[in-house]
Amino acid sequence: MSQLRVEKVQELMKQEISQIIQRELKDPRIGFVTVTSVECTGDLREAKIYVSLMGSEQQVKDSWAGLNRGLGFIHREIGKRIRLRFTPELTFELDKSLDYSAHIQELLLKIKADEAARDSQHPDEEQ
């Protein structure tokens, strides 16, 4: 199957799954969820949905449980909305890239603060 078609289906699935989670899943445990990407196999039989969950540890656990509970509903809705020969088997994966980028940002700010503190202690020295 052409890579271009797979990419188009992935993007369409990302949009549809985002809408389903935001508007149609009625589980109160699901908090702030962002669908960051969808990766399908070349034959479109399986799809991994990468999601980013925000909140406290307990809120993240509750949202994760709610998402996995609603997986059947999401699968059925995708089957109705996207015309494919086979509806892909869906699995959720936790996307840690946003957490990682926040961690990197914290480290950079700490380094900048340390440099500013060091420069203010020794204003005579040139570097």
N, CA, C and O atoms as CSV, one atom per row, in Angstrom:
chain,resi,resn,atom,element,x,y,z
A,1,MET,N,N,0.849,-1.176,0.000
A,1,MET,CA,C,0.000,0.000,0.000
A,1,MET,C,C,0.896,1.240,0.000
A,1,MET,O,O,1.968,1.234,0.605
A,2,SER,N,N,0.462,2.284,-0.668
A,2,SER,CA,C,1.324,3.455,-0.787
A,2,SER,C,C,1.470,4.168,0.554
A,2,SER,O,O,0.535,4.253,1.350
A,3,GLN,N,N,2.670,4.671,0.769
A,3,GLN,CA,C,2.971,5.356,2.024
A,3,GLN,C,C,2.129,6.624,2.163
A,3,GLN,O,O,1.729,6.990,3.268
A,4,LEU,N,N,1.866,7.287,1.048
A,4,LEU,CA,C,1.060,8.502,1.081
A,4,LEU,C,C,-0.348,8.208,1.594
A,4,LEU,O,O,-0.892,8.977,2.386
A,5,ARG,N,N,-0.936,7.108,1.151
A,5,ARG,CA,C,-2.285,6.745,1.601
A,5,ARG,C,C,-2.275,6.423,3.088
A,5,ARG,O,O,-3.178,6.836,3.815
A,6,VAL,N,N,-1.272,5.694,3.549
A,6,VAL,CA,C,-1.161,5.362,4.967
A,6,VAL,C,C,-1.067,6.640,5.801
A,6,VAL,O,O,-1.711,6.749,6.844
A,7,GLU,N,N,-0.268,7.605,5.345
A,7,GLU,CA,C,-0.126,8.864,6.079
A,7,GLU,C,C,-1.438,9.634,6.121
A,7,GLU,O,O,-1.773,10.230,7.144
A,8,LYS,N,N,-2.182,9.629,5.018
A,8,LYS,CA,C,-3.475,10.313,4.994
A,8,LYS,C,C,-4.455,9.654,5.956
A,8,LYS,O,O,-5.181,10.339,6.677
A,9,VAL,N,N,-4.476,8.336,5.967
A,9,VAL,CA,C,-5.373,7.613,6.881
A,9,VAL,C,C,-4.979,7.882,8.331
A,9,VAL,O,O,-5.844,8.056,9.190
A,10,GLN,N,N,-3.679,7.916,8.602
A,10,GLN,CA,C,-3.211,8.203,9.964
A,10,GLN,C,C,-3.686,9.575,10.419
A,10,GLN,O,O,-4.170,9.718,11.542
A,11,GLU,N,N,-3.556,10.578,9.571
A,11,GLU,CA,C,-3.969,11.940,9.928
A,11,GLU,C,C,-5.482,12.013,10.125
A,11,GLU,O,O,-5.958,12.661,11.058
A,12,LEU,N,N,-6.222,11.362,9.263
A,12,LEU,CA,C,-7.681,11.345,9.397
A,12,LEU,C,C,-8.096,10.648,10.692
A,12,LEU,O,O,-8.996,11.110,11.393
A,13,MET,N,N,-7.436,9.536,11.000
A,13,MET,CA,C,-7.746,8.829,12.248
A,13,MET,C,C,-7.425,9.688,13.461
A,13,MET,O,O,-8.180,9.694,14.434
A,14,LYS,N,N,-6.316,10.411,13.414
A,14,LYS,CA,C,-5.937,11.297,14.514
A,14,LYS,C,C,-7.030,12.329,14.767
A,14,LYS,O,O,-7.424,12.551,15.912
A,15,GLN,N,N,-7.521,12.960,13.701
A,15,GLN,CA,C,-8.568,13.971,13.836
A,15,GLN,C,C,-9.862,13.367,14.375
A,15,GLN,O,O,-10.485,13.927,15.277
A,16,GLU,N,N,-10.258,12.239,13.827
A,16,GLU,CA,C,-11.522,11.615,14.238
A,16,GLU,C,C,-11.455,11.124,15.686
A,16,GLU,O,O,-12.403,11.308,16.449
A,17,ILE,N,N,-10.346,10.507,16.059
A,17,ILE,CA,C,-10.207,9.996,17.427
A,17,ILE,C,C,-10.200,11.155,18.418
A,17,ILE,O,O,-10.779,11.046,19.499
A,18,SER,N,N,-9.555,12.259,18.064
A,18,SER,CA,C,-9.564,13.442,18.933
A,18,SER,C,C,-10.991,13.930,19.160
A,18,SER,O,O,-11.377,14.236,20.288
A,19,GLN,N,N,-11.766,14.000,18.093
A,19,GLN,CA,C,-13.161,14.435,18.221
A,19,GLN,C,C,-13.976,13.463,19.066
A,19,GLN,O,O,-14.779,13.884,19.899
A,20,ILE,N,N,-13.776,12.183,18.858
A,20,ILE,CA,C,-14.523,11.181,19.624
A,20,ILE,C,C,-14.209,11.313,21.109
A,20,ILE,O,O,-15.117,11.291,21.941
A,21,ILE,N,N,-12.929,11.451,21.447
A,21,ILE,CA,C,-12.540,11.553,22.854
A,21,ILE,C,C,-13.102,12.826,23.471
A,21,ILE,O,O,-13.617,12.787,24.589
A,22,GLN,N,N,-13.017,13.945,22.774
A,22,GLN,CA,C,-13.461,15.223,23.325
A,22,GLN,C,C,-14.977,15.327,23.431
A,22,GLN,O,O,-15.493,15.863,24.412
A,23,ARG,N,N,-15.691,14.822,22.438
A,23,ARG,CA,C,-17.127,15.102,22.373
A,23,ARG,C,C,-18.029,13.930,22.701
A,23,ARG,O,O,-19.163,14.141,23.132
A,24,GLU,N,N,-17.570,12.711,22.514
A,24,GLU,CA,C,-18.511,11.599,22.585
A,24,GLU,C,C,-18.253,10.601,23.704
A,24,GLU,O,O,-19.181,9.921,24.140
A,25,LEU,N,N,-17.022,10.498,24.177
A,25,LEU,CA,C,-16.766,9.603,25.307
A,25,LEU,C,C,-17.334,10.234,26.564
A,25,LEU,O,O,-17.001,11.371,26.897
A,26,LYS,N,N,-18.179,9.513,27.256
A,26,LYS,CA,C,-18.878,10.084,28.406
A,26,LYS,C,C,-18.266,9.670,29.742
A,26,LYS,O,O,-18.857,9.915,30.794
A,27,ASP,N,N,-17.099,9.051,29.714
A,27,ASP,CA,C,-16.452,8.602,30.947
A,27,ASP,C,C,-15.945,9.809,31.733
A,27,ASP,O,O,-15.123,10.567,31.218
A,28,PRO,N,N,-16.411,10.006,32.965
A,28,PRO,CA,C,-15.980,11.179,33.737
A,28,PRO,C,C,-14.516,11.125,34.172
A,28,PRO,O,O,-13.955,12.143,34.578
A,29,ARG,N,N,-13.896,9.955,34.092
A,29,ARG,CA,C,-12.490,9.831,34.488
A,29,ARG,C,C,-11.548,10.482,33.492
A,29,ARG,O,O,-10.433,10.865,33.846
A,30,ILE,N,N,-11.989,10.610,32.251
A,30,ILE,CA,C,-11.121,11.129,31.201
A,30,ILE,C,C,-10.976,12.630,31.371
A,30,ILE,O,O,-11.951,13.379,31.305
A,31,GLY,N,N,-9.739,13.054,31.593
A,31,GLY,CA,C,-9.451,14.467,31.799
A,31,GLY,C,C,-8.907,15.108,30.541
A,31,GLY,O,O,-9.483,14.983,29.460
A,32,PHE,N,N,-7.785,15.798,30.697
A,32,PHE,CA,C,-7.176,16.519,29.577
A,32,PHE,C,C,-6.320,15.544,28.764
A,32,PHE,O,O,-5.237,15.147,29.192
A,33,VAL,N,N,-6.822,15.167,27.587
A,33,VAL,CA,C,-6.157,14.191,26.721
A,33,VAL,C,C,-5.889,14.836,25.370
A,33,VAL,O,O,-6.763,15.488,24.798
A,34,THR,N,N,-4.675,14.651,24.865
A,34,THR,CA,C,-4.327,15.134,23.532
A,34,THR,C,C,-3.818,13.953,22.711
A,34,THR,O,O,-2.906,13.241,23.130
A,35,VAL,N,N,-4.412,13.753,21.544
A,35,VAL,CA,C,-3.919,12.728,20.620
A,35,VAL,C,C,-2.777,13.359,19.847
A,35,VAL,O,O,-2.989,14.269,19.046
A,36,THR,N,N,-1.555,12.871,20.089
A,36,THR,CA,C,-0.392,13.490,19.460
A,36,THR,C,C,-0.088,12.899,18.086
A,36,THR,O,O,0.347,13.619,17.187
A,37,SER,N,N,-0.312,11.604,17.915
A,37,SER,CA,C,-0.093,10.999,16.600
A,37,SER,C,C,-0.745,9.626,16.543
A,37,SER,O,O,-1.136,9.058,17.562
A,38,VAL,N,N,-0.850,9.115,15.337
A,38,VAL,CA,C,-1.355,7.763,15.090
A,38,VAL,C,C,-0.372,7.104,14.138
A,38,VAL,O,O,-0.001,7.687,13.120
A,39,GLU,N,N,0.047,5.896,14.466
A,39,GLU,CA,C,0.936,5.131,13.588
A,39,GLU,C,C,0.235,3.847,13.178
A,39,GLU,O,O,-0.160,3.041,14.021
A,40,CYS,N,N,0.087,3.670,11.877
A,40,CYS,CA,C,-0.550,2.464,11.343
A,40,CYS,C,C,0.498,1.581,10.682
A,40,CYS,O,O,1.528,2.054,10.201
A,41,THR,N,N,0.207,0.290,10.673
A,41,THR,CA,C,1.055,-0.618,9.909
A,41,THR,C,C,0.773,-0.390,8.430
A,41,THR,O,O,-0.226,0.239,8.079
A,42,GLY,N,N,1.639,-0.894,7.564
A,42,GLY,CA,C,1.507,-0.686,6.127
A,42,GLY,C,C,0.217,-1.232,5.544
A,42,GLY,O,O,-0.296,-0.697,4.562
A,43,ASP,N,N,-0.318,-2.307,6.148
A,43,ASP,CA,C,-1.557,-2.894,5.642
A,43,ASP,C,C,-2.800,-2.335,6.333
A,43,ASP,O,O,-3.913,-2.790,6.070
A,44,LEU,N,N,-2.617,-1.356,7.212
A,44,LEU,CA,C,-3.700,-0.698,7.944
A,44,LEU,C,C,-4.517,-1.658,8.816
A,44,LEU,O,O,-5.708,-1.440,9.036
A,45,ARG,N,N,-3.880,-2.706,9.303
A,45,ARG,CA,C,-4.566,-3.655,10.183
A,45,ARG,C,C,-4.439,-3.274,11.650
A,45,ARG,O,O,-5.300,-3.628,12.456
A,46,GLU,N,N,-3.379,-2.556,12.007
A,46,GLU,CA,C,-3.155,-2.161,13.395
A,46,GLU,C,C,-2.796,-0.687,13.442
A,46,GLU,O,O,-2.165,-0.153,12.530
A,47,ALA,N,N,-3.216,-0.033,14.537
A,47,ALA,CA,C,-2.902,1.381,14.704
A,47,ALA,C,C,-2.587,1.648,16.167
A,47,ALA,O,O,-3.322,1.233,17.062
A,48,LYS,N,N,-1.481,2.348,16.393
A,48,LYS,CA,C,-1.123,2.800,17.735
A,48,LYS,C,C,-1.511,4.265,17.831
A,48,LYS,O,O,-1.147,5.075,16.979
A,49,ILE,N,N,-2.253,4.594,18.877
A,49,ILE,CA,C,-2.687,5.964,19.105
A,49,ILE,C,C,-1.842,6.514,20.242
A,49,ILE,O,O,-1.925,6.035,21.373
A,50,TYR,N,N,-1.031,7.517,19.944
A,50,TYR,CA,C,-0.180,8.124,20.966
A,50,TYR,C,C,-0.938,9.290,21.596
A,50,TYR,O,O,-1.368,10.220,20.913
A,51,VAL,N,N,-1.088,9.213,22.917
A,51,VAL,CA,C,-1.822,10.256,23.638
A,51,VAL,C,C,-0.946,10.846,24.724
A,51,VAL,O,O,-0.094,10.174,25.305
A,52,SER,N,N,-1.181,12.123,24.978
A,52,SER,CA,C,-0.516,12.820,26.063
A,52,SER,C,C,-1.577,13.138,27.104
A,52,SER,O,O,-2.626,13.694,26.778
A,53,LEU,N,N,-1.308,12.786,28.358
A,53,LEU,CA,C,-2.262,12.996,29.439
A,53,LEU,C,C,-1.696,14.015,30.412
A,53,LEU,O,O,-0.541,13.915,30.826
A,54,MET,N,N,-2.504,14.988,30.771
A,54,MET,CA,C,-2.070,16.022,31.705
A,54,MET,C,C,-2.839,15.877,33.016
A,54,MET,O,O,-3.967,15.385,33.048
A,55,GLY,N,N,-2.196,16.320,34.093
A,55,GLY,CA,C,-2.836,16.294,35.400
A,55,GLY,C,C,-1.935,15.619,36.416
A,55,GLY,O,O,-0.781,15.299,36.132
A,56,SER,N,N,-2.483,15.408,37.606
A,56,SER,CA,C,-1.739,14.724,38.658
A,56,SER,C,C,-1.588,13.249,38.291
A,56,SER,O,O,-2.189,12.771,37.329
A,57,GLU,N,N,-0.782,12.543,39.066
A,57,GLU,CA,C,-0.576,11.115,38.786
A,57,GLU,C,C,-1.884,10.352,38.806
A,57,GLU,O,O,-2.121,9.501,37.948
A,58,GLN,N,N,-2.741,10.649,39.781
A,58,GLN,CA,C,-4.023,9.947,39.892
A,58,GLN,C,C,-4.933,10.289,38.714
A,58,GLN,O,O,-5.627,9.414,38.195
A,59,GLN,N,N,-4.937,11.551,38.289
A,59,GLN,CA,C,-5.756,11.943,37.148
A,59,GLN,C,C,-5.281,11.259,35.867
A,59,GLN,O,O,-6.092,10.860,35.031
A,60,VAL,N,N,-3.962,11.127,35.722
A,60,VAL,CA,C,-3.413,10.448,34.550
A,60,VAL,C,C,-3.826,8.976,34.558
A,60,VAL,O,O,-4.223,8.436,33.525
A,61,LYS,N,N,-3.734,8.327,35.724
A,61,LYS,CA,C,-4.138,6.913,35.826
A,61,LYS,C,C,-5.617,6.744,35.512
A,61,LYS,O,O,-6.005,5.813,34.806
A,62,ASP,N,N,-6.447,7.650,36.041
A,62,ASP,CA,C,-7.886,7.573,35.788
A,62,ASP,C,C,-8.197,7.796,34.308
A,62,ASP,O,O,-9.018,7.085,33.728
A,63,SER,N,N,-7.545,8.778,33.704
A,63,SER,CA,C,-7.760,9.046,32.282
A,63,SER,C,C,-7.336,7.849,31.439
A,63,SER,O,O,-8.023,7.480,30.486
A,64,TRP,N,N,-6.196,7.239,31.794
A,64,TRP,CA,C,-5.697,6.075,31.058
A,64,TRP,C,C,-6.700,4.921,31.138
A,64,TRP,O,O,-6.977,4.256,30.140
A,65,ALA,N,N,-7.240,4.694,32.343
A,65,ALA,CA,C,-8.232,3.621,32.518
A,65,ALA,C,C,-9.492,3.933,31.712
A,65,ALA,O,O,-10.063,3.040,31.087
A,66,GLY,N,N,-9.925,5.184,31.723
A,66,GLY,CA,C,-11.109,5.569,30.963
A,66,GLY,C,C,-10.921,5.420,29.465
A,66,GLY,O,O,-11.828,4.976,28.761
A,67,LEU,N,N,-9.744,5.791,28.976
A,67,LEU,CA,C,-9.464,5.645,27.544
A,67,LEU,C,C,-9.482,4.179,27.125
A,67,LEU,O,O,-10.082,3.819,26.112
A,68,ASN,N,N,-8.823,3.347,27.906
A,68,ASN,CA,C,-8.786,1.926,27.559
A,68,ASN,C,C,-10.167,1.287,27.667
A,68,ASN,O,O,-10.478,0.351,26.930
A,69,ARG,N,N,-10.982,1.781,28.569
A,69,ARG,CA,C,-12.355,1.292,28.708
A,69,ARG,C,C,-13.181,1.663,27.479
A,69,ARG,O,O,-14.043,0.890,27.061
A,70,GLY,N,N,-12.929,2.837,26.895
A,70,GLY,CA,C,-13.684,3.295,25.738
A,70,GLY,C,C,-13.112,2.873,24.402
A,70,GLY,O,O,-13.578,3.329,23.358
A,71,LEU,N,N,-12.107,2.008,24.416
A,71,LEU,CA,C,-11.436,1.594,23.179
A,71,LEU,C,C,-12.395,0.924,22.191
A,71,LEU,O,O,-12.301,1.161,20.987
A,72,GLY,N,N,-13.303,0.104,22.680
A,72,GLY,CA,C,-14.280,-0.563,21.809
A,72,GLY,C,C,-15.191,0.434,21.112
A,72,GLY,O,O,-15.472,0.312,19.920
A,73,PHE,N,N,-15.649,1.427,21.874
A,73,PHE,CA,C,-16.507,2.465,21.302
A,73,PHE,C,C,-15.751,3.254,20.231
A,73,PHE,O,O,-16.291,3.530,19.160
A,74,ILE,N,N,-14.505,3.613,20.525
A,74,ILE,CA,C,-13.686,4.366,19.562
A,74,ILE,C,C,-13.483,3.530,18.299
A,74,ILE,O,O,-13.577,4.051,17.188
A,75,HIS,N,N,-13.207,2.249,18.464
A,75,HIS,CA,C,-13.010,1.341,17.325
A,75,HIS,C,C,-14.262,1.307,16.451
A,75,HIS,O,O,-14.170,1.391,15.226
A,76,ARG,N,N,-15.422,1.184,17.077
A,76,ARG,CA,C,-16.685,1.127,16.336
A,76,ARG,C,C,-16.940,2.448,15.590
A,76,ARG,O,O,-17.353,2.434,14.430
A,77,GLU,N,N,-16.697,3.571,16.247
A,77,GLU,CA,C,-16.911,4.876,15.616
A,77,GLU,C,C,-15.955,5.095,14.444
A,77,GLU,O,O,-16.354,5.636,13.413
A,78,ILE,N,N,-14.699,4.679,14.596
A,78,ILE,CA,C,-13.739,4.802,13.487
A,78,ILE,C,C,-14.210,3.965,12.303
A,78,ILE,O,O,-14.097,4.388,11.153
A,79,GLY,N,N,-14.735,2.784,12.588
A,79,GLY,CA,C,-15.260,1.932,11.521
A,79,GLY,C,C,-16.404,2.592,10.763
A,79,GLY,O,O,-16.532,2.416,9.551
A,80,LYS,N,N,-17.237,3.352,11.475
A,80,LYS,CA,C,-18.357,4.037,10.825
A,80,LYS,C,C,-17.890,5.249,10.024
A,80,LYS,O,O,-18.414,5.518,8.943
A,81,ARG,N,N,-16.901,5.985,10.553
A,81,ARG,CA,C,-16.508,7.267,9.964
A,81,ARG,C,C,-15.508,7.150,8.824
A,81,ARG,O,O,-15.532,7.958,7.895
A,82,ILE,N,N,-14.635,6.160,8.882
A,82,ILE,CA,C,-13.598,6.016,7.859
A,82,ILE,C,C,-13.870,4.729,7.084
A,82,ILE,O,O,-13.910,3.641,7.657
A,83,ARG,N,N,-14.050,4.869,5.802
A,83,ARG,CA,C,-14.349,3.714,4.951
A,83,ARG,C,C,-13.065,2.966,4.597
A,83,ARG,O,O,-12.307,3.379,3.720
A,84,LEU,N,N,-12.845,1.866,5.297
A,84,LEU,CA,C,-11.715,0.988,5.012
A,84,LEU,C,C,-12.245,-0.435,4.925
A,84,LEU,O,O,-13.308,-0.748,5.462
A,85,ARG,N,N,-11.505,-1.281,4.253
A,85,ARG,CA,C,-11.917,-2.676,4.166
A,85,ARG,C,C,-11.955,-3.300,5.559
A,85,ARG,O,O,-12.895,-4.014,5.906
A,86,PHE,N,N,-10.926,-3.023,6.347
A,86,PHE,CA,C,-10.855,-3.512,7.716
A,86,PHE,C,C,-10.604,-2.328,8.641
A,86,PHE,O,O,-9.777,-1.465,8.347
A,87,THR,N,N,-11.316,-2.292,9.748
A,87,THR,CA,C,-11.034,-1.258,10.750
A,87,THR,C,C,-9.806,-1.711,11.532
A,87,THR,O,O,-9.780,-2.836,12.032
A,88,PRO,N,N,-8.796,-0.864,11.647
A,88,PRO,CA,C,-7.565,-1.273,12.337
A,88,PRO,C,C,-7.807,-1.610,13.811
A,88,PRO,O,O,-8.677,-1.029,14.459
A,89,GLU,N,N,-7.030,-2.549,14.322
A,89,GLU,CA,C,-7.023,-2.847,15.754
A,89,GLU,C,C,-6.327,-1.680,16.435
A,89,GLU,O,O,-5.207,-1.324,16.069
A,90,LEU,N,N,-6.974,-1.093,17.409
A,90,LEU,CA,C,-6.444,0.110,18.048
A,90,LEU,C,C,-5.805,-0.225,19.394
A,90,LEU,O,O,-6.313,-1.051,20.152
A,91,THR,N,N,-4.682,0.435,19.673
A,91,THR,CA,C,-4.068,0.370,20.995
A,91,THR,C,C,-3.599,1.767,21.358
A,91,THR,O,O,-3.190,2.544,20.496
A,92,PHE,N,N,-3.663,2.073,22.641
A,92,PHE,CA,C,-3.179,3.355,23.120
A,92,PHE,C,C,-1.745,3.214,23.608
A,92,PHE,O,O,-1.380,2.211,24.222
A,93,GLU,N,N,-0.939,4.230,23.328
A,93,GLU,CA,C,0.421,4.327,23.844
A,93,GLU,C,C,0.562,5.696,24.484
A,93,GLU,O,O,0.062,6.692,23.960
A,94,LEU,N,N,1.241,5.740,25.613
A,94,LEU,CA,C,1.458,7.008,26.297
A,94,LEU,C,C,2.610,7.745,25.626
A,94,LEU,O,O,3.705,7.198,25.491
A,95,ASP,N,N,2.373,8.972,25.209
A,95,ASP,CA,C,3.396,9.791,24.559
A,95,ASP,C,C,4.103,10.616,25.632
A,95,ASP,O,O,3.512,11.502,26.249
A,96,LYS,N,N,5.361,10.309,25.835
A,96,LYS,CA,C,6.147,10.983,26.871
A,96,LYS,C,C,6.919,12.187,26.332
A,96,LYS,O,O,7.652,12.828,27.085
A,97,SER,N,N,6.771,12.503,25.067
A,97,SER,CA,C,7.590,13.567,24.475
A,97,SER,C,C,7.299,14.928,25.109
A,97,SER,O,O,8.220,15.727,25.278
A,98,LEU,N,N,6.044,15.210,25.462
A,98,LEU,CA,C,5.740,16.497,26.094
A,98,LEU,C,C,6.357,16.580,27.488
A,98,LEU,O,O,6.864,17.630,27.884
A,99,ASP,N,N,6.314,15.474,28.231
A,99,ASP,CA,C,6.951,15.451,29.551
A,99,ASP,C,C,8.451,15.643,29.416
A,99,ASP,O,O,9.069,16.357,30.205
A,100,TYR,N,N,9.035,14.999,28.406
A,100,TYR,CA,C,10.474,15.101,28.182
A,100,TYR,C,C,10.866,16.534,27.820
A,100,TYR,O,O,11.865,17.054,28.318
A,101,SER,N,N,10.079,17.165,26.955
A,101,SER,CA,C,10.409,18.537,26.570
A,101,SER,C,C,10.245,19.494,27.751
A,101,SER,O,O,11.010,20.451,27.874
A,102,ALA,N,N,9.267,19.254,28.615
A,102,ALA,CA,C,9.109,20.086,29.813
A,102,ALA,C,C,10.310,19.909,30.739
A,102,ALA,O,O,10.781,20.870,31.346
A,103,HIS,N,N,10.797,18.679,30.842
A,103,HIS,CA,C,11.973,18.399,31.672
A,103,HIS,C,C,13.207,19.121,31.119
A,103,HIS,O,O,13.969,19.713,31.883
A,104,ILE,N,N,13.403,19.076,29.821
A,104,ILE,CA,C,14.531,19.765,29.185
A,104,ILE,C,C,14.423,21.275,29.427
A,104,ILE,O,O,15.421,21.934,29.720
A,105,GLN,N,N,13.211,21.813,29.301
A,105,GLN,CA,C,13.003,23.239,29.534
A,105,GLN,C,C,13.380,23.618,30.967
A,105,GLN,O,O,14.015,24.650,31.188
A,106,GLU,N,N,12.989,22.782,31.949
A,106,GLU,CA,C,13.349,23.036,33.349
A,106,GLU,C,C,14.864,23.043,33.534
A,106,GLU,O,O,15.405,23.903,34.229
A,107,LEU,N,N,15.546,22.082,32.911
A,107,LEU,CA,C,17.000,22.016,33.023
A,107,LEU,C,C,17.659,23.259,32.428
A,107,LEU,O,O,18.595,23.809,33.008
A,108,LEU,N,N,17.170,23.695,31.278
A,108,LEU,CA,C,17.744,24.890,30.646
A,108,LEU,C,C,17.529,26.130,31.514
A,108,LEU,O,O,18.429,26.960,31.643
A,109,LEU,N,N,16.352,26.257,32.102
A,109,LEU,CA,C,16.089,27.399,32.981
A,109,LEU,C,C,16.977,27.353,34.224
A,109,LEU,O,O,17.436,28.392,34.698
A,110,LYS,N,N,17.222,26.152,34.753
A,110,LYS,CA,C,18.085,26.002,35.928
A,110,LYS,C,C,19.520,26.405,35.584
A,110,LYS,O,O,20.177,27.091,36.368
A,111,ILE,N,N,20.002,25.984,34.423
A,111,ILE,CA,C,21.353,26.348,33.992
A,111,ILE,C,C,21.462,27.865,33.837
A,111,ILE,O,O,22.446,28.469,34.265
A,112,LYS,N,N,20.457,28.468,33.230
A,112,LYS,CA,C,20.468,29.918,33.037
A,112,LYS,C,C,20.470,30.643,34.386
A,112,LYS,O,O,21.182,31.632,34.557
A,113,ALA,N,N,19.676,30.155,35.339
A,113,ALA,CA,C,19.633,30.774,36.674
A,113,ALA,C,C,20.971,30.607,37.387
A,113,ALA,O,O,21.440,31.535,38.045
A,114,ASP,N,N,21.589,29.434,37.264
A,114,ASP,CA,C,22.899,29.202,37.878
A,114,ASP,C,C,23.956,30.132,37.282
A,114,ASP,O,O,24.786,30.675,38.011
A,115,GLU,N,N,23.929,30.314,35.968
A,115,GLU,CA,C,24.888,31.213,35.324
A,115,GLU,C,C,24.676,32.661,35.766
A,115,GLU,O,O,25.639,33.396,35.984
A,116,ALA,N,N,23.423,33.061,35.895
A,116,ALA,CA,C,23.121,34.428,36.338
A,116,ALA,C,C,23.592,34.639,37.770
A,116,ALA,O,O,24.121,35.701,38.100
A,117,ALA,N,N,23.405,33.639,38.618
A,117,ALA,CA,C,23.847,33.743,40.012
A,117,ALA,C,C,25.372,33.803,40.080
A,117,ALA,O,O,25.926,34.576,40.861
A,118,ARG,N,N,26.046,33.002,39.277
A,118,ARG,CA,C,27.508,32.993,39.257
A,118,ARG,C,C,28.045,34.325,38.750
A,118,ARG,O,O,29.011,34.854,39.299
A,119,ASP,N,N,27.423,34.874,37.701
A,119,ASP,CA,C,27.863,36.162,37.158
A,119,ASP,C,C,27.644,37.296,38.150
A,119,ASP,O,O,28.443,38.230,38.209
A,120,SER,N,N,26.579,37.224,38.923
A,120,SER,CA,C,26.327,38.289,39.891
A,120,SER,C,C,27.281,38.207,41.089
A,120,SER,O,O,27.523,39.215,41.752
A,121,GLN,N,N,27.820,37.023,41.370
A,121,GLN,CA,C,28.778,36.861,42.470
A,121,GLN,C,C,30.161,37.385,42.080
A,121,GLN,O,O,30.891,37.897,42.929
A,122,HIS,N,N,30.519,37.259,40.818
A,122,HIS,CA,C,31.836,37.650,40.334
A,122,HIS,C,C,31.710,38.622,39.165
A,122,HIS,O,O,31.995,38.251,38.027
A,123,PRO,N,N,31.290,39.854,39.424
A,123,PRO,CA,C,31.095,40.778,38.309
A,123,PRO,C,C,32.400,41.297,37.706
A,123,PRO,O,O,32.396,41.805,36.584
A,124,ASP,N,N,33.525,41.179,38.433
A,124,ASP,CA,C,34.803,41.698,37.944
A,124,ASP,C,C,35.406,40.827,36.848
A,124,ASP,O,O,36.071,41.325,35.939
A,125,GLU,N,N,35.169,39.524,36.944
A,125,GLU,CA,C,35.799,38.578,36.009
A,125,GLU,C,C,35.132,38.658,34.645
A,125,GLU,O,O,33.913,38.793,34.539
A,126,GLU,N,N,35.942,38.572,33.616
A,126,GLU,CA,C,35.406,38.490,32.285
A,126,GLU,C,C,35.572,37.066,31.793
A,126,GLU,O,O,36.546,36.384,32.110
A,127,GLN,N,N,34.608,36.643,31.020
A,127,GLN,CA,C,34.638,35.246,30.574
A,127,GLN,C,C,34.860,35.128,29.105
A,127,GLN,O,O,34.911,34.018,28.575
